[in-house]
Amino acid sequence: MGNDSDHRARVLIVEDEVDLRELIENNLRASNLDVEAVGSIAAARRLLDSSAFDLMIVDMNLPDGNGVTFSQQLRASSGSAVIVITGAGDETDRILGLELGADDYIQKPFLQRELLARARAVLRRYNHSQSVAKNDTAREPRTIHFHGYALNPATRVVRTLTGESVDLTTLEFDVLAKLVSNPNTVFSREEIYRSAAFRTGDPGRLVDGLISRLRKKLYDDAVAKERIKTIHGRGYTLTA
């Protein structure tokens, strides 16, 4: 995860369907990615004890646990990007995957080239943020200050006044950037939905969930709803 342009991104696949696991593994390796593949959470944990990964592609339903909960735990400790594989036609799985912190999801059955495209898109965002963040001391990128935080659109990083980074998913950052770039402007749920990297799903439920998570991550309960205000019948706004 360095700045070397020749760095091969490391990807961990956690998928219990053998044929699908091998298909994904072969496809990603053919695209010059460094890939490891396992069939259970237990096997993934053993591998992660000695290895680090840029991206994890995890099935939501695994034989020894919930793949999204597992990914959420690993994201908090390792910072790896996450793509969740969900069941066919299960809208609840897709929404839950995003609400629990996945960067993206893909629904079975899917084309291998679609998974590869999504993996590359997530890795570009992830590696760009990592690379620029490591060079912050050499050049301080433009930031937007709000409520004691500093948001950098270039690095996709939000920091506190003491320099600590706030752990946000891709969608959380997209929504927050929309609001802080336009303080005191009311955006409808549909406008916020279109500004973020959503694939599909109900705009109202997805946006409401993301706003709720942003409030919890950024503010104390006493002020959260005043910082990111609900304008009934219209949408949301971030107060200046």
PyRosetta script that sets phi, psi and omega in degrees:
from pyrosetta import init, pose_from_sequence

init()
pose = pose_from_sequence("MGNDSDHRARVLIVEDEVDLRELIENNLRASNLDVEAVGSIAAARRLLDSSAFDLMIVDMNLPDGNGVTFSQQLRASSGSAVIVITGAGDETDRILGLELGADDYIQKPFLQRELLARARAVLRRYNHSQSVAKNDTAREPRTIHFHGYALNPATRVVRTLTGESVDLTTLEFDVLAKLVSNPNTVFSREEIYRSAAFRTGDPGRLVDGLISRLRKKLYDDAVAKERIKTIHGRGYTLTA")
pose.set_psi(1, 36.6)
pose.set_omega(1, -178.6)
pose.set_phi(2, -93.1)
pose.set_psi(2, -164.1)
pose.set_omega(2, -177.1)
pose.set_phi(3, -92.9)
pose.set_psi(3, -4.2)
pose.set_omega(3, -177.9)
pose.set_phi(4, -65.2)
pose.set_psi(4, 124.9)
pose.set_omega(4, -178.2)
pose.set_phi(5, -67.4)
pose.set_psi(5, -17.3)
pose.set_omega(5, 179.4)
pose.set_phi(6, -90.3)
pose.set_psi(6, 2.7)
pose.set_omega(6, -179.6)
pose.set_phi(7, -60.5)
pose.set_psi(7, 129.1)
pose.set_omega(7, 175.7)
pose.set_phi(8, -91.2)
pose.set_psi(8, 118.5)
pose.set_omega(8, -179.5)
pose.set_phi(9, -60.8)
pose.set_psi(9, 138.6)
pose.set_omega(9, 179.4)
pose.set_phi(10, -97.1)
pose.set_psi(10, 129.1)
pose.set_omega(10, -175.7)
pose.set_phi(11, -125.1)
pose.set_psi(11, 133.6)
pose.set_omega(11, 174.6)
pose.set_phi(12, -110.5)
pose.set_psi(12, 123.2)
pose.set_omega(12, 175.7)
pose.set_phi(13, -101.6)
pose.set_psi(13, 128.2)
pose.set_omega(13, 175.5)
pose.set_phi(14, -122.1)
pose.set_psi(14, 98.4)
pose.set_omega(14, -173.4)
pose.set_phi(15, -146.8)
pose.set_psi(15, 125.6)
pose.set_omega(15, -174.8)
pose.set_phi(16, -85.9)
pose.set_psi(16, -16.4)
pose.set_omega(16, 176.2)
pose.set_phi(17, -78.0)
pose.set_psi(17, 111.0)
pose.set_omega(17, -170.9)
pose.set_phi(18, -58.4)
pose.set_psi(18, -48.2)
pose.set_omega(18, -176.9)
pose.set_phi(19, -62.3)
pose.set_psi(19, -43.7)
pose.set_omega(19, 179.8)
pose.set_phi(20, -67.1)
pose.set_psi(20, -41.7)
pose.set_omega(20, 179.2)
pose.set_phi(21, -58.8)
pose.set_psi(21, -46.5)
pose.set_omega(21, -179.1)
pose.set_phi(22, -67.3)
pose.set_psi(22, -35.3)
pose.set_omega(22, 179.0)
pose.set_phi(23, -64.8)
pose.set_psi(23, -46.5)
pose.set_omega(23, 178.6)
pose.set_phi(24, -63.0)
pose.set_psi(24, -45.4)
pose.set_omega(24, -178.2)
pose.set_phi(25, -58.5)
pose.set_psi(25, -48.5)
pose.set_omega(25, -178.9)
pose.set_phi(26, -65.0)
pose.set_psi(26, -39.6)
pose.set_omega(26, -179.6)
pose.set_phi(27, -64.5)
pose.set_psi(27, -44.4)
pose.set_omega(27, -178.5)
pose.set_phi(28, -71.0)
pose.set_psi(28, -37.1)
pose.set_omega(28, 177.5)
pose.set_phi(29, -65.2)
pose.set_psi(29, -36.8)
pose.set_omega(29, 178.0)
pose.set_phi(30, -66.4)
pose.set_psi(30, -16.4)
pose.set_omega(30, 179.4)
pose.set_phi(31, -100.8)
pose.set_psi(31, 20.1)
pose.set_omega(31, 173.7)
pose.set_phi(32, 70.0)
pose.set_psi(32, 31.8)
pose.set_omega(32, 172.9)
pose.set_phi(33, -103.4)
pose.set_psi(33, 147.2)
pose.set_omega(33, 178.3)
pose.set_phi(34, -89.2)
pose.set_psi(34, 110.2)
pose.set_omega(34, -166.4)
pose.set_phi(35, -120.2)
pose.set_psi(35, 137.5)
pose.set_omega(35, 167.4)
pose.set_phi(36, -122.9)
pose.set_psi(36, 144.9)
pose.set_omega(36, -177.0)
pose.set_phi(37, -137.6)
pose.set_psi(37, 133.4)
pose.set_omega(37, 178.9)
pose.set_phi(38, -137.0)
pose.set_psi(38, 169.5)
pose.set_omega(38, -174.5)
pose.set_phi(39, -112.2)
pose.set_psi(39, 5.9)
pose.set_omega(39, -177.6)
pose.set_phi(40, -155.0)
pose.set_psi(40, 163.3)
pose.set_omega(40, 177.1)
pose.set_phi(41, -65.7)
pose.set_psi(41, -40.0)
pose.set_omega(41, -180.0)
pose.set_phi(42, -59.5)
pose.set_psi(42, -44.3)
pose.set_omega(42, 179.5)
pose.set_phi(43, -66.7)
pose.set_psi(43, -37.0)
pose.set_omega(43, 178.2)
pose.set_phi(44, -64.7)
pose.set_psi(44, -41.9)
pose.set_omega(44, 179.8)
pose.set_phi(45, -62.0)
pose.set_psi(45, -41.0)
pose.set_omega(45, 179.1)
pose.set_phi(46, -62.2)
pose.set_psi(46, -40.8)
pose.set_omega(46, -179.8)
pose.set_phi(47, -68.7)
pose.set_psi(47, -38.5)
pose.set_omega(47, -177.6)
pose.set_phi(48, -72.5)
pose.set_psi(48, -15.9)
pose.set_omega(48, 176.2)
pose.set_phi(49, -63.0)
pose.set_psi(49, -26.8)
pose.set_omega(49, -176.2)
pose.set_phi(50, -125.0)
pose.set_psi(50, 0.9)
pose.set_omega(50, -176.3)
pose.set_phi(51, -136.1)
pose.set_psi(51, 153.5)
pose.set_omega(51, 175.5)
pose.set_phi(52, -118.8)
pose.set_psi(52, 149.1)
pose.set_omega(52, -176.6)
pose.set_phi(53, -132.8)
pose.set_psi(53, 146.8)
pose.set_omega(53, 174.8)
pose.set_phi(54, -78.9)
pose.set_psi(54, -34.7)
pose.set_omega(54, -174.3)
pose.set_phi(55, -141.5)
pose.set_psi(55, 138.4)
pose.set_omega(55, 172.4)
pose.set_phi(56, -118.0)
pose.set_psi(56, 131.2)
pose.set_omega(56, 174.9)
pose.set_phi(57, -111.3)
pose.set_psi(57, 111.6)
pose.set_omega(57, -166.6)
pose.set_phi(58, -127.6)
pose.set_psi(58, 128.5)
pose.set_omega(58, 173.8)
pose.set_phi(59, -68.6)
pose.set_psi(59, 141.4)
pose.set_omega(59, -177.8)
pose.set_phi(60, -69.3)
pose.set_psi(60, -34.2)
pose.set_omega(60, -177.3)
pose.set_phi(61, -114.2)
pose.set_psi(61, 108.6)
pose.set_omega(61, -178.5)
pose.set_phi(62, -117.4)
pose.set_psi(62, 157.7)
pose.set_omega(62, -173.6)
pose.set_phi(63, -64.2)
pose.set_psi(63, -23.4)
pose.set_omega(63, -177.3)
pose.set_phi(64, -120.1)
pose.set_psi(64, 24.6)
pose.set_omega(64, 174.8)
pose.set_phi(65, 154.1)
pose.set_psi(65, -179.3)
pose.set_omega(65, -179.3)
pose.set_phi(66, -87.9)
pose.set_psi(66, 121.8)
pose.set_omega(66, -175.4)
pose.set_phi(67, -66.2)
pose.set_psi(67, -32.3)
pose.set_omega(67, -178.9)
pose.set_phi(68, -71.9)
pose.set_psi(68, -43.1)
pose.set_omega(68, 177.4)
pose.set_phi(69, -60.8)
pose.set_psi(69, -42.2)
pose.set_omega(69, 177.2)
pose.set_phi(70, -60.5)
pose.set_psi(70, -46.4)
pose.set_omega(70, 179.9)
pose.set_phi(71, -62.6)
pose.set_psi(71, -39.6)
pose.set_omega(71, 179.7)
pose.set_phi(72, -62.3)
pose.set_psi(72, -41.7)
pose.set_omega(72, 179.1)
pose.set_phi(73, -64.1)
pose.set_psi(73, -43.0)
pose.set_omega(73, -178.4)
pose.set_phi(74, -69.7)
pose.set_psi(74, -37.0)
pose.set_omega(74, 179.3)
pose.set_phi(75, -60.8)
pose.set_psi(75, -41.4)
pose.set_omega(75, -178.9)
pose.set_phi(76, -64.3)
pose.set_psi(76, -32.9)
pose.set_omega(76, -176.0)
pose.set_phi(77, -94.7)
pose.set_psi(77, -29.1)
pose.set_omega(77, -174.0)
pose.set_phi(78, -112.8)
pose.set_psi(78, -24.3)
pose.set_omega(78, -177.7)
pose.set_phi(79, 80.0)
pose.set_psi(79, 6.7)
pose.set_omega(79, -180.0)
pose.set_phi(80, -65.5)
pose.set_psi(80, 147.9)
pose.set_omega(80, 172.3)
pose.set_phi(81, -74.4)
pose.set_psi(81, 156.2)
pose.set_omega(81, -174.5)
pose.set_phi(82, -135.9)
pose.set_psi(82, 130.8)
pose.set_omega(82, 166.9)
pose.set_phi(83, -116.8)
pose.set_psi(83, 128.7)
pose.set_omega(83, -178.9)
pose.set_phi(84, -101.5)
pose.set_psi(84, 135.1)
pose.set_omega(84, 172.8)
pose.set_phi(85, -94.6)
pose.set_psi(85, 122.5)
pose.set_omega(85, -177.7)
pose.set_phi(86, -112.3)
pose.set_psi(86, 164.1)
pose.set_omega(86, 180.0)
pose.set_phi(87, -70.9)
pose.set_psi(87, 157.7)
pose.set_omega(87, -178.2)
pose.set_phi(88, -63.0)
pose.set_psi(88, 126.0)
pose.set_omega(88, 172.3)
pose.set_phi(89, 72.8)
pose.set_psi(89, 9.3)
pose.set_omega(89, -176.4)
pose.set_phi(90, -97.0)
pose.set_psi(90, 93.3)
pose.set_omega(90, -179.4)
pose.set_phi(91, -61.3)
pose.set_psi(91, -36.0)
pose.set_omega(91, 179.7)
pose.set_phi(92, -61.3)
pose.set_psi(92, -42.6)
pose.set_omega(92, 178.5)
pose.set_phi(93, -60.6)
pose.set_psi(93, -43.0)
pose.set_omega(93, -177.5)
pose.set_phi(94, -65.3)
pose.set_psi(94, -46.2)
pose.set_omega(94, 179.8)
pose.set_phi(95, -63.9)
pose.set_psi(95, -43.6)
pose.set_omega(95, -179.9)
pose.set_phi(96, -62.0)
pose.set_psi(96, -40.2)
pose.set_omega(96, 179.2)
pose.set_phi(97, -59.2)
pose.set_psi(97, -43.0)
pose.set_omega(97, 179.4)
pose.set_phi(98, -71.9)
pose.set_psi(98, -38.9)
pose.set_omega(98, -178.6)
pose.set_phi(99, -66.5)
pose.set_psi(99, -28.9)
pose.set_omega(99, -178.5)
pose.set_phi(100, -90.1)
pose.set_psi(100, 2.9)
pose.set_omega(100, 169.8)
pose.set_phi(101, 113.7)
pose.set_psi(101, 8.4)
pose.set_omega(101, 177.8)
pose.set_phi(102, -69.7)
pose.set_psi(102, 149.3)
pose.set_omega(102, 176.5)
pose.set_phi(103, -79.9)
pose.set_psi(103, -27.0)
pose.set_omega(103, 179.2)
pose.set_phi(104, -164.1)
pose.set_psi(104, 169.7)
pose.set_omega(104, 174.7)
pose.set_phi(105, -141.3)
pose.set_psi(105, 160.7)
pose.set_omega(105, 174.2)
pose.set_phi(106, -139.2)
pose.set_psi(106, 138.2)
pose.set_omega(106, -172.6)
pose.set_phi(107, -100.7)
pose.set_psi(107, 133.2)
pose.set_omega(107, 174.4)
pose.set_phi(108, -71.1)
pose.set_psi(108, 144.4)
pose.set_omega(108, -10.3)
pose.set_phi(109, -78.8)
pose.set_psi(109, 150.7)
pose.set_omega(109, -178.1)
pose.set_phi(110, -136.6)
pose.set_psi(110, 158.2)
pose.set_omega(110, 176.0)
pose.set_phi(111, -82.3)
pose.set_psi(111, 142.0)
pose.set_omega(111, -179.1)
pose.set_phi(112, -62.5)
pose.set_psi(112, -34.6)
pose.set_omega(112, 179.9)
pose.set_phi(113, -69.2)
pose.set_psi(113, -27.6)
pose.set_omega(113, 176.6)
pose.set_phi(114, -70.7)
pose.set_psi(114, -43.0)
pose.set_omega(114, 177.2)
pose.set_phi(115, -62.0)
pose.set_psi(115, -42.4)
pose.set_omega(115, 179.3)
pose.set_phi(116, -61.8)
pose.set_psi(116, -42.0)
pose.set_omega(116, 179.5)
pose.set_phi(117, -63.0)
pose.set_psi(117, -41.2)
pose.set_omega(117, -180.0)
pose.set_phi(118, -69.9)
pose.set_psi(118, -39.3)
pose.set_omega(118, 178.1)
pose.set_phi(119, -61.9)
pose.set_psi(119, -44.1)
pose.set_omega(119, 179.8)
pose.set_phi(120, -64.3)
pose.set_psi(120, -39.7)
pose.set_omega(120, -179.9)
pose.set_phi(121, -64.5)
pose.set_psi(121, -44.4)
pose.set_omega(121, 179.0)
pose.set_phi(122, -64.8)
pose.set_psi(122, -43.1)
pose.set_omega(122, -179.7)
pose.set_phi(123, -64.9)
pose.set_psi(123, -36.3)
pose.set_omega(123, 178.0)
pose.set_phi(124, -61.9)
pose.set_psi(124, -45.7)
pose.set_omega(124, 179.5)
pose.set_phi(125, -64.9)
pose.set_psi(125, -44.6)
pose.set_omega(125, -177.1)
pose.set_phi(126, -64.8)
pose.set_psi(126, -49.9)
pose.set_omega(126, -176.6)
pose.set_phi(127, -69.5)
pose.set_psi(127, -33.0)
pose.set_omega(127, 176.6)
pose.set_phi(128, -64.1)
pose.set_psi(128, -45.1)
pose.set_omega(128, 179.4)
pose.set_phi(129, -62.2)
pose.set_psi(129, -43.2)
pose.set_omega(129, -179.6)
pose.set_phi(130, -64.1)
pose.set_psi(130, -44.1)
pose.set_omega(130, -176.0)
pose.set_phi(131, -65.9)
pose.set_psi(131, -46.8)
pose.set_omega(131, -177.3)
pose.set_phi(132, -69.8)
pose.set_psi(132, -36.6)
pose.set_omega(132, 179.9)
pose.set_phi(133, -61.0)
pose.set_psi(133, -35.6)
pose.set_omega(133, -179.5)
pose.set_phi(134, -70.3)
pose.set_psi(134, -17.8)
pose.set_omega(134, -179.0)
pose.set_phi(135, -107.1)
pose.set_psi(135, 15.9)
pose.set_omega(135, -179.1)
pose.set_phi(136, -58.7)
pose.set_psi(136, -31.9)
pose.set_omega(136, -178.0)
pose.set_phi(137, -70.0)
pose.set_psi(137, -25.7)
pose.set_omega(137, -179.9)
pose.set_phi(138, -83.4)
pose.set_psi(138, -34.4)
pose.set_omega(138, -179.4)
pose.set_phi(139, -151.3)
pose.set_psi(139, 119.9)
pose.set_omega(139, -178.6)
pose.set_phi(140, -86.3)
pose.set_psi(140, 108.6)
pose.set_omega(140, -179.0)
pose.set_phi(141, -67.6)
pose.set_psi(141, 164.7)
pose.set_omega(141, 178.4)
pose.set_phi(142, -61.4)
pose.set_psi(142, 137.6)
pose.set_omega(142, 179.9)
pose.set_phi(143, -128.3)
pose.set_psi(143, 158.8)
pose.set_omega(143, 174.2)
pose.set_phi(144, -115.1)
pose.set_psi(144, 123.4)
pose.set_omega(144, -177.2)
pose.set_phi(145, -97.8)
pose.set_psi(145, 136.0)
pose.set_omega(145, 178.5)
pose.set_phi(146, -156.6)
pose.set_psi(146, 133.4)
pose.set_omega(146, 170.6)
pose.set_phi(147, 47.5)
pose.set_psi(147, 37.6)
pose.set_omega(147, 179.1)
pose.set_phi(148, 84.7)
pose.set_psi(148, 10.3)
pose.set_omega(148, 178.2)
pose.set_phi(149, -121.4)
pose.set_psi(149, 161.3)
pose.set_omega(149, 174.3)
pose.set_phi(150, -127.7)
pose.set_psi(150, 120.3)
pose.set_omega(150, -179.5)
pose.set_phi(151, -107.0)
pose.set_psi(151, 127.2)
pose.set_omega(151, 179.3)
pose.set_phi(152, -109.7)
pose.set_psi(152, 108.2)
pose.set_omega(152, -178.9)
pose.set_phi(153, -62.8)
pose.set_psi(153, -31.3)
pose.set_omega(153, -177.5)
pose.set_phi(154, -71.2)
pose.set_psi(154, -45.5)
pose.set_omega(154, -178.5)
pose.set_phi(155, -88.5)
pose.set_psi(155, -13.0)
pose.set_omega(155, -176.7)
pose.set_phi(156, 58.7)
pose.set_psi(156, 44.0)
pose.set_omega(156, 179.3)
pose.set_phi(157, -125.0)
pose.set_psi(157, 139.2)
pose.set_omega(157, 172.8)
pose.set_phi(158, -115.1)
pose.set_psi(158, 129.4)
pose.set_omega(158, -178.8)
pose.set_phi(159, -125.7)
pose.set_psi(159, 153.5)
pose.set_omega(159, 172.9)
pose.set_phi(160, -80.2)
pose.set_psi(160, 175.1)
pose.set_omega(160, 178.5)
pose.set_phi(161, -63.2)
pose.set_psi(161, -24.7)
pose.set_omega(161, 179.0)
pose.set_phi(162, -88.9)
pose.set_psi(162, 2.7)
pose.set_omega(162, 175.5)
pose.set_phi(163, 92.5)
pose.set_psi(163, 2.3)
pose.set_omega(163, 179.5)
pose.set_phi(164, -78.6)
pose.set_psi(164, 135.9)
pose.set_omega(164, -179.9)
pose.set_phi(165, -82.4)
pose.set_psi(165, 148.1)
pose.set_omega(165, 177.5)
pose.set_phi(166, -98.5)
pose.set_psi(166, 127.8)
pose.set_omega(166, -177.3)
pose.set_phi(167, -77.5)
pose.set_psi(167, 104.8)
pose.set_omega(167, 179.4)
pose.set_phi(168, -121.9)
pose.set_psi(168, 143.4)
pose.set_omega(168, 173.6)
pose.set_phi(169, -76.7)
pose.set_psi(169, 170.7)
pose.set_omega(169, 178.2)
pose.set_phi(170, -55.6)
pose.set_psi(170, -47.3)
pose.set_omega(170, -177.6)
pose.set_phi(171, -68.9)
pose.set_psi(171, -39.5)
pose.set_omega(171, 177.8)
pose.set_phi(172, -60.3)
pose.set_psi(172, -44.1)
pose.set_omega(172, 179.4)
pose.set_phi(173, -63.7)
pose.set_psi(173, -44.3)
pose.set_omega(173, -179.3)
pose.set_phi(174, -56.8)
pose.set_psi(174, -45.5)
pose.set_omega(174, -178.5)
pose.set_phi(175, -67.8)
pose.set_psi(175, -44.5)
pose.set_omega(175, -179.9)
pose.set_phi(176, -62.8)
pose.set_psi(176, -42.9)
pose.set_omega(176, 179.4)
pose.set_phi(177, -60.2)
pose.set_psi(177, -38.7)
pose.set_omega(177, 177.1)
pose.set_phi(178, -60.3)
pose.set_psi(178, -43.9)
pose.set_omega(178, -176.4)
pose.set_phi(179, -73.1)
pose.set_psi(179, -46.3)
pose.set_omega(179, -175.2)
pose.set_phi(180, -72.3)
pose.set_psi(180, -24.0)
pose.set_omega(180, 177.7)
pose.set_phi(181, -74.7)
pose.set_psi(181, -15.0)
pose.set_omega(181, -177.7)
pose.set_phi(182, -138.3)
pose.set_psi(182, 64.5)
pose.set_omega(182, -176.8)
pose.set_phi(183, -61.0)
pose.set_psi(183, 147.7)
pose.set_omega(183, 179.2)
pose.set_phi(184, 64.7)
pose.set_psi(184, 13.7)
pose.set_omega(184, 175.4)
pose.set_phi(185, -103.4)
pose.set_psi(185, 129.8)
pose.set_omega(185, -179.3)
pose.set_phi(186, -87.3)
pose.set_psi(186, 125.7)
pose.set_omega(186, 177.1)
pose.set_phi(187, -114.5)
pose.set_psi(187, 135.7)
pose.set_omega(187, 175.5)
pose.set_phi(188, -71.4)
pose.set_psi(188, 163.4)
pose.set_omega(188, 176.7)
pose.set_phi(189, -59.2)
pose.set_psi(189, -38.4)
pose.set_omega(189, -179.5)
pose.set_phi(190, -66.1)
pose.set_psi(190, -38.7)
pose.set_omega(190, 177.9)
pose.set_phi(191, -65.5)
pose.set_psi(191, -41.7)
pose.set_omega(191, 178.4)
pose.set_phi(192, -66.4)
pose.set_psi(192, -41.4)
pose.set_omega(192, 179.4)
pose.set_phi(193, -59.0)
pose.set_psi(193, -43.9)
pose.set_omega(193, -177.7)
pose.set_phi(194, -69.6)
pose.set_psi(194, -25.3)
pose.set_omega(194, -177.2)
pose.set_phi(195, -81.0)
pose.set_psi(195, -15.6)
pose.set_omega(195, -177.1)
pose.set_phi(196, -103.5)
pose.set_psi(196, 172.5)
pose.set_omega(196, -173.5)
pose.set_phi(197, -88.7)
pose.set_psi(197, 40.7)
pose.set_omega(197, 177.7)
pose.set_phi(198, -68.4)
pose.set_psi(198, 149.2)
pose.set_omega(198, 175.9)
pose.set_phi(199, -96.5)
pose.set_psi(199, -47.9)
pose.set_omega(199, -179.8)
pose.set_phi(200, -165.1)
pose.set_psi(200, -177.9)
pose.set_omega(200, 179.0)
pose.set_phi(201, 114.3)
pose.set_psi(201, 170.0)
pose.set_omega(201, -177.9)
pose.set_phi(202, -74.7)
pose.set_psi(202, 118.3)
pose.set_omega(202, -177.3)
pose.set_phi(203, -57.4)
pose.set_psi(203, -42.3)
pose.set_omega(203, -177.6)
pose.set_phi(204, -60.6)
pose.set_psi(204, -50.5)
pose.set_omega(204, -177.2)
pose.set_phi(205, -67.4)
pose.set_psi(205, -43.5)
pose.set_omega(205, -178.4)
pose.set_phi(206, -65.5)
pose.set_psi(206, -46.2)
pose.set_omega(206, -179.1)
pose.set_phi(207, -67.2)
pose.set_psi(207, -42.7)
pose.set_omega(207, 178.1)
pose.set_phi(208, -58.9)
pose.set_psi(208, -40.8)
pose.set_omega(208, 179.3)
pose.set_phi(209, -65.0)
pose.set_psi(209, -42.1)
pose.set_omega(209, 179.4)
pose.set_phi(210, -66.9)
pose.set_psi(210, -40.9)
pose.set_omega(210, 178.1)
pose.set_phi(211, -62.4)
pose.set_psi(211, -42.4)
pose.set_omega(211, 178.6)
pose.set_phi(212, -60.3)
pose.set_psi(212, -43.2)
pose.set_omega(212, 179.9)
pose.set_phi(213, -67.8)
pose.set_psi(213, -38.4)
pose.set_omega(213, 177.8)
pose.set_phi(214, -63.6)
pose.set_psi(214, -42.0)
pose.set_omega(214, 177.8)
pose.set_phi(215, -59.3)
pose.set_psi(215, -43.9)
pose.set_omega(215, -178.0)
pose.set_phi(216, -67.3)
pose.set_psi(216, -37.4)
pose.set_omega(216, -177.1)
pose.set_phi(217, -75.8)
pose.set_psi(217, -29.0)
pose.set_omega(217, -171.9)
pose.set_phi(218, -102.9)
pose.set_psi(218, -29.6)
pose.set_omega(218, -168.5)
pose.set_phi(219, -132.8)
pose.set_psi(219, 157.8)
pose.set_omega(219, 168.9)
pose.set_phi(220, -69.7)
pose.set_psi(220, 153.0)
pose.set_omega(220, -177.8)
pose.set_phi(221, -56.8)
pose.set_psi(221, -33.4)
pose.set_omega(221, -174.2)
pose.set_phi(222, -65.8)
pose.set_psi(222, -27.0)
pose.set_omega(222, -175.6)
pose.set_phi(223, -118.2)
pose.set_psi(223, -7.4)
pose.set_omega(223, -171.8)
pose.set_phi(224, -55.1)
pose.set_psi(224, -45.8)
pose.set_omega(224, -175.3)
pose.set_phi(225, -77.4)
pose.set_psi(225, -10.5)
pose.set_omega(225, 172.8)
pose.set_phi(226, -90.3)
pose.set_psi(226, -27.8)
pose.set_omega(226, 178.6)
pose.set_phi(227, -74.8)
pose.set_psi(227, -49.5)
pose.set_omega(227, 172.2)
pose.set_phi(228, -113.3)
pose.set_psi(228, 101.0)
pose.set_omega(228, -169.6)
pose.set_phi(229, -90.7)
pose.set_psi(229, 141.9)
pose.set_omega(229, 170.3)
pose.set_phi(230, -88.5)
pose.set_psi(230, 121.4)
pose.set_omega(230, 175.2)
pose.set_phi(231, -102.3)
pose.set_psi(231, 101.2)
pose.set_omega(231, -170.8)
pose.set_phi(232, -57.5)
pose.set_psi(232, 131.2)
pose.set_omega(232, -179.7)
pose.set_phi(233, 82.6)
pose.set_psi(233, -5.3)
pose.set_omega(233, -176.4)
pose.set_phi(234, -125.6)
pose.set_psi(234, -48.5)
pose.set_omega(234, -180.0)
pose.set_phi(235, 151.9)
pose.set_psi(235, -133.8)
pose.set_omega(235, -175.3)
pose.set_phi(236, -133.0)
pose.set_psi(236, 154.1)
pose.set_omega(236, 174.1)
pose.set_phi(237, -146.1)
pose.set_psi(237, 148.6)
pose.set_omega(237, 173.1)
pose.set_phi(238, -99.7)
pose.set_psi(238, 124.3)
pose.set_omega(238, -177.8)
pose.set_phi(239, -76.1)
pose.set_psi(239, 144.2)
pose.set_omega(239, -180.0)
pose.set_phi(240, -76.7)
pose.dump_pdb("model.pdb")
